[in-house]
Amino acid sequence: MTNRKFLSFKSTVDLEFILNRQFSNAAILPLENGPLSGTVGVVRLPNISLNIVNVNRPIAIYADRSLDKIFFSVDLSHASNLPSSSLKAQGVSINSPALFGFNSNLKDLDLRLNSGSQLATIVLHKDFLESKLVALGLDHLLEFLGKYNIFSSFSIQTCLLDLMAKIWLGDGLFFDTSSLFEDHILATLIDSLSDGDNRRVARVPSRQERHEAALKVLSITSQFPAKGLEIQDLSRILHQSRTSLFNGCKEQFAMSPIQVIRSVRMHQVRHALLDVEFCEQHNLTGVIDVAQHFGFVGRSHFARFYKQEFCETPRQTLQSRKIAEKSF
């Protein structure tokens, strides 16, 4: 049976840590108020890794890609009884069953997931896939993978989607060895890429400078949440005007740059309040210490924004941790 492992996360920091196993410098921005939680499912095979991400709220994800890996993603909400969920990959809205994220020239991940999305991904080392395609005489698919980033065909909408749904939404699949399981996945993937029936493709669109800057605002703030960077600092670092940063963040996240920075820091604060080790390592003994560590100075403003973000006070968050500590 498929050996599935599920990792739970209860904060943006947790999810970033998990995603950094495949990417680097992952940054998460919740696009709706409330605590973030969910699971990441993992299946590891000799040359292939399978993952699925489930989140309870819409989020934006930005990360640097590993250049030696290639990612094939599909939204399994199209294969479940749940309402289909629209997502956005590299700036393109995807509203129907399609394979995406595989362009071999991509250097980053720019993804927006809705709360109903079930993002399933097949991860392969680029050299391994290239050797398989060359051995099968399918060299032309290497050019295809370097040109396009979204692909739909009859086989993807049926065979590949059905396979991933059985792995993640059903009871799994039974194979005598992991190698046979891997061969089946690879054969289904390659057949789907070769299918010419009802075929549709899309390229990676060029990204506007202000949108690039908006993603960098998220990335820099996530990497250095305690630095207290202000808009003028980011404007100088990114060589963008304040107006450009404002428009880019509004169009990319439906938030102002200040809201992006504040939300990232607030989620870092919540993670810290729930993390005993973090507080002890940084000698933080209460809410005010944690808030100041992440650049919040005014107590009343901090408490108001925190409650607005998570629908609870910071002291209620801290109290929930203390209650949880009484059972193990």
Secondary structure as the mmCIF struct_conf table of DSSP 4:
data_model
#
loop_
_struct_conf.conf_type_id
_struct_conf.id
_struct_conf.beg_label_comp_id
_struct_conf.beg_label_asym_id
_struct_conf.beg_label_seq_id
_struct_conf.end_label_comp_id
_struct_conf.end_label_asym_id
_struct_conf.end_label_seq_id
STRN STRN1 LYS A 5 PHE A 9
BEND BEND1 SER A 11 SER A 11
HELX_RH_AL_P HELX_RH_AL_P1 THR A 12 LEU A 19
TURN_TY1_P TURN_TY1_P1 ASN A 20 GLN A 22
BEND BEND2 PHE A 23 PHE A 23
STRN STRN2 SER A 24 PRO A 30
BEND BEND3 LEU A 31 GLY A 34
STRN STRN3 GLY A 38 ARG A 44
BEND BEND4 PRO A 46 ASN A 47
STRN STRN4 ILE A 48 VAL A 55
BEND BEND5 ASN A 56 ARG A 57
STRN STRN5 ILE A 59 ASP A 64
HELX_LH_PP_P HELX_LH_PP_P1 ARG A 65 SER A 66
TURN_TY1_P TURN_TY1_P2 LEU A 67 ASP A 68
STRN STRN6 LYS A 69 ASP A 75
HELX_RH_3T_P HELX_RH_3T_P1 LEU A 76 ALA A 79
BEND BEND6 SER A 80 LEU A 82
HELX_LH_PP_P HELX_LH_PP_P2 PRO A 83 SER A 84
STRN STRN7 LEU A 87 ALA A 89
TURN_TY1_P TURN_TY1_P3 GLN A 90 GLY A 91
STRN STRN8 VAL A 92 ILE A 94
BEND BEND7 SER A 96 PRO A 97
STRN STRN9 LEU A 99 PHE A 100
BEND BEND8 GLY A 101 GLY A 101
TURN_TY1_P TURN_TY1_P4 SER A 104 ASN A 105
STRN STRN10 ASP A 108 LEU A 113
TURN_TY1_P TURN_TY1_P5 SER A 115 GLY A 116
STRN STRN11 GLN A 118 HIS A 125
HELX_RH_AL_P HELX_RH_AL_P2 LYS A 126 ALA A 135
TURN_TY1_P TURN_TY1_P6 LEU A 136 GLY A 137
TURN_TY1_P TURN_TY1_P7 ASP A 139 ASP A 139
HELX_RH_AL_P HELX_RH_AL_P3 HIS A 140 LYS A 147
BEND BEND9 ASN A 149 ASN A 149
STRN STRN12 ILE A 150 SER A 152
HELX_RH_AL_P HELX_RH_AL_P4 PHE A 154 SER A 155
HELX_RH_PI_P HELX_RH_PI_P1 ILE A 156 LEU A 160
HELX_RH_AL_P HELX_RH_AL_P5 LEU A 161 TRP A 168
TURN_TY1_P TURN_TY1_P8 LEU A 169 LEU A 169
BEND BEND10 GLY A 170 ASP A 171
BEND BEND11 ASP A 176 THR A 177
HELX_RH_AL_P HELX_RH_AL_P6 SER A 178 SER A 194
TURN_TY1_P TURN_TY1_P9 ASP A 197 ASN A 198
STRN STRN13 ARG A 200 ALA A 202
HELX_LH_PP_P HELX_LH_PP_P3 VAL A 204 GLN A 208
HELX_RH_AL_P HELX_RH_AL_P7 GLU A 209 GLN A 223
TURN_TY1_P TURN_TY1_P10 PRO A 225 ALA A 226
BEND BEND12 LYS A 227 LYS A 227
HELX_RH_AL_P HELX_RH_AL_P8 ILE A 231 LEU A 238
TURN_TY1_P TURN_TY1_P11 HIS A 239 HIS A 239
HELX_RH_AL_P HELX_RH_AL_P9 ARG A 242 PHE A 253
BEND BEND13 ALA A 254 MET A 255
HELX_RH_AL_P HELX_RH_AL_P10 PRO A 257 LEU A 273
TURN_TY1_P TURN_TY1_P12 LEU A 274 LEU A 274
HELX_RH_AL_P HELX_RH_AL_P11 VAL A 276 GLN A 281
TURN_TY1_P TURN_TY1_P13 HIS A 282 ASN A 283
BEND BEND14 GLY A 286 GLY A 286
HELX_RH_AL_P HELX_RH_AL_P12 VAL A 287 HIS A 293
TURN_TY1_P TURN_TY1_P14 PHE A 294 GLY A 295
HELX_RH_AL_P HELX_RH_AL_P13 ARG A 299 PHE A 310
BEND BEND15 CYS A 311 GLU A 312
HELX_RH_AL_P HELX_RH_AL_P14 PRO A 314 ALA A 324
TURN_TY1_P TURN_TY1_P15 GLU A 325 LYS A 326
#
